[in-house]
């Protein structure tokens, strides 16, 4: 069953006196109880597509077309007031930087209780008990006492657990995890991902995992959507993607993963385009070793090349 479906999402920014498009017909689905990893280099549009789901895009941004369906209801047609019933309660967001996501002037307990009171309509002892249970779920020791602590009294990994506890407190059916392990050491990264996977299994939660870390993706996702310069260029089941990558960009990403073998790391030539760069045809063509004249003038469509495996590359159609 599909929980969220993003369909042909187009978004751009007002830059000085012009409108620059940043997302081009972005489509992907987040299935119930599954993890979809949205992968790509920094600036490719991963976070902006996720922010569109929550209707939290910047004031300079504008969605020009597309649909974002939550159990069949188009979230783009809802007012800000109506969207507040979805944020936190049905769709939770784990931001990139837990260090700056908590208000330093209030205890973590006050911040968690505020969310519980708003979305669960609980007060007093019931709200406090739910807060304690949420902390216990994310394995924060001495949960009742730690509710009285301020954010600066927590490590980076513990702050991330607090953010996840806020998502759990409202029983969100979808969790958007935006680079959830950034700035955390490898051991803490593994703990955070183990925690998210346990939540997914226990609560049948859907997870959108936004990352550029393919090693993290391979261990923790069910499906993968690869984004490049505002377009989805490949989608596949996790194992299929790593076994049979199709798009030249996907292949280049996989070859850049460090391994235990004594082999030279491969890089992708050139630089990712900016929003101001005008690129005709396939947006990867300036960096692609297989580029043809057709790639420079035509836009490849995302086509099914095998069961549940889609790729946008003219190499599949010649």
N, C-alpha and C positions, 0 to 999 in steps of 0.2 A: 504493500500500500504506500502511495506517495503522500508525504506530509506537506512538503513545499515543492512547488514547481515554478522555476523562473523561465519565462518564455519570451524570447526575442527582445530582451531588454536593451534599450538604447538610451545612453545618458551622455551629457556633455557639460562643459563649463563655460561660463561667460568669462572670457579673457580679454581685458581691455574693451575694445569695441567689437570683438568677434566672438563667435561660438565655436568652441573646439570639442569635437566628439571624443569621448573617452571609452565608452563601451559600445560594441557593435554586435547587435543581435545575439546577446549572451543568453544561452539556454542551458539549464541543468536541473536535475531533480534530486531531492533529498528524501530518501525512503525511510519509512518507519523502522526504528531500531537499527539503522545502518549509519555508517560514517562515510560521507563523501569528502574527499580531500580535494581542495581547490588549490592548484599548484601553479607557480610561475615566479618570475623575477620581480623584484620590488618595482612598484609603479605600473604593473601590468593591468591593474583594475580589480584585483581580488577583493580587497577591503571595500572598495566602493560598491561592488555588486552586493556584498553582505549588508552594507549600510542601507542599501536600497530596500532590502527585505524589511528592515526595521523603520523605514522612512526617516532616517536620521542623516540624510545627505546634507552637505554644506549649502549655505544660502546661494552660493554662486553656481551650484549644480542644478541641472534640470533633467528629469526623465522625459524623453520625447515620445517614446512608445514602448509597448511591451506589457506583460502581465506578470504578477507575482502571486501565485495561488497558494493559500494555506487551506488545506482540506477543501479545495474547490472555490474558496472565496478570494476575490482579487483584493489584495491588501493595498494596491495603489489607488483604489477607489474610496478608501476609508479616510475620514477626517483625522486630524491629529488627536482629537479627543477619543475617537474610536480606537486608534492605534495604541493608546495608552493601556487598553485592556489586553493587548497582545504582548507588548514589551514587558519582559520580566515574568509575566504570568504564563504565557504560552511559548514565547520565544525569548530565550535568555542570551546575553552577550558576554563573552569573556574577552576583554580587550587585550591588546598587545602588551601593554605596560601596567602590571598590577601596582607598581610603585606609585603611580600618579592617579590611580582610579579610585582610591579611597580618600575621603576627606580627613586630613590630618587633625582637624579640630574636634572630631567626635570619635568616641570609642567605636570599635568595629561592631559591638553589640547594638549600639544605638542605630547604626546604619543598617544592620541586618533587620532589626525590629521594625524600622520604618517601612521596609519593603514588605515584611510579613503583614503589617497592619493594613497597608494599602491593598495588596493583592489577595491576601487570605482572609481579610476581615476578622482578624483575631486581635485580642487585646489582653493586657495583664499577664497572668500566669500561663495562659494557653500560648500566647505569642512567645513568651520567654522559653517555654518548653520546646516549641518548634525550633527556635533559634539554637538551643542546646543540641537538639537532635540533628540539625543540619551540620553543626560543627563536628559532631561525633561521626556523621556519615563521611566527612572528608578527613577524618582521622586527625583532628586537632586535639591534642591532649588537654586535660583539665578544662573541658569545654566551657563549663559554667563560669569559671574564673577568667578565662581568656576573653569572654564577651566584654569584660571591663577594660581590656587593653586598648591602647591607641595603635594606629597603623605602624608608627615608627618602632613599636616594640615587637614587630613580626619580621622574620626574614623574607626574602623575595618569594621563596617557595610557599611559605605560610600565607603570605598575602594572596598568592594565587589560589590557595585553598579557600580562603575567605570569600573570594569572588565566586568560586564554584559553589560554595555553600549558599550564596545568595540565589544562584540559579536553582539549586535543589529545594530551597525553602518554598518556592512557588510552584514546584512540580512542573516546571517547563517541559514541554514535549519536544522542543527543538533547542539545541544549544549551538550557538555560533562561537567557535573557538578561534580567535584571530591570533595566530602565532602564540599559542598559549605557553610555550616553553622558552620564549625569547629571554635572554639574559639570565637563564637558570643553568646551573651546571648539569652535567650529563646524568648524574645520579638523581637529582631532583626532577629533571625532565622525564625520566622513566617513571618516577612515582606519580607525577601529574597525569601522564598518559594512561598509566594503569588505573588511576582513579576515574578518569573519564570513561574508560572502557567498562569498568565495573558499573558505573552509573548507567551506561547504555544497556548493558545486559540486564540489570536489575529493574530499571524503569521503562525499558523498551524505548529509550530516548533516541531521537535522530540527532546526528552531529554533523555540522559543517566545519571541517577542519581546514583553516586557511594557513598555508605554510609554503616555504620554499625548500624545506628540508625533506628530500626524497627518502632518506633513510628512515626518518620518522614516519613518513607516509606508508612505506612498505609494511611496517610492523603494526600499523594502527588504523588502516582504512579498508573499506569494502570496495569502494569505487573511487576513480580518479578522474578529475576534469583538469586538463592542462590549458592555461590561459597565456596568451602572448599578445601584448600590445592591445588589450581591450577585446580580444576575440578568443573564443574557445577553439582550440585547434585539434584536441583529441580527447576522447572519453572512452573509458574501458573499465572492466573489472580489474581489481588491483593486481592479481597474479598475471592476468593476461597482458596488462600494460607493461609490467617489468619483464615478462618473457618475450613478448612480441610488440615492442614499441613500433609505431608506424610513422608518425610525423617526424621530419628531420629535426625539429626543435626538441621533441621528446627524446629522441635518440641522443642528441647532444647533451641534454640534461643528465641522462642516465650515465653517459660516459664521463661526466664530470664528478661523479660520486667517488670519494676516496674508498679504496679497498685495501685489504691486507696484502695484496700482491705488490711486488716491486715494479709497478708500472707507472709510466708518466701520466699525470692527470691531463685530460684534454679540456680545452677551453672553447667557448663559442666566440668566433671572431666578431669584431665590431662591438657596438654598444646598443642597448635597448633603446628604441625610439622614445622621444618625449611626446607629450600631447600636441605640441606645435609642429611636429614633423609630418609633412605630407608624403604619404606612401601610397602609390597606386598598386593595385593588384594585391597579392599576398603580402601581409605586413611583415612576414619573416624574410621576404626575398632578398633584402640587402645583406643578410648574414648567412644565407643558405648556400651550401656547396652544390646543390642540385638545381639551382634557379635556372629557368628558361625564359624566353621572351613572353610566353603565355603567363608565367608567374608575375611578370612586371605589369601586366595590363588587366588581368582578370582575377576575381576573388574566388578562391576555391570554397566550395560548400562542405559542410560537415556531413559526410556520407557514411553509411554503415558498410564496413569492409569485411566484417565477420560478425558472428552473433554478439550483439551488445557491445561492439567495438566500433567506434566512429572516429573518423579522421578527416581533416580538411587539407588535402594535398593533391595536386594534379598528378603526382606520381602514381596515384591509384587509378587514374582514369585514362592514362595514355596507352 
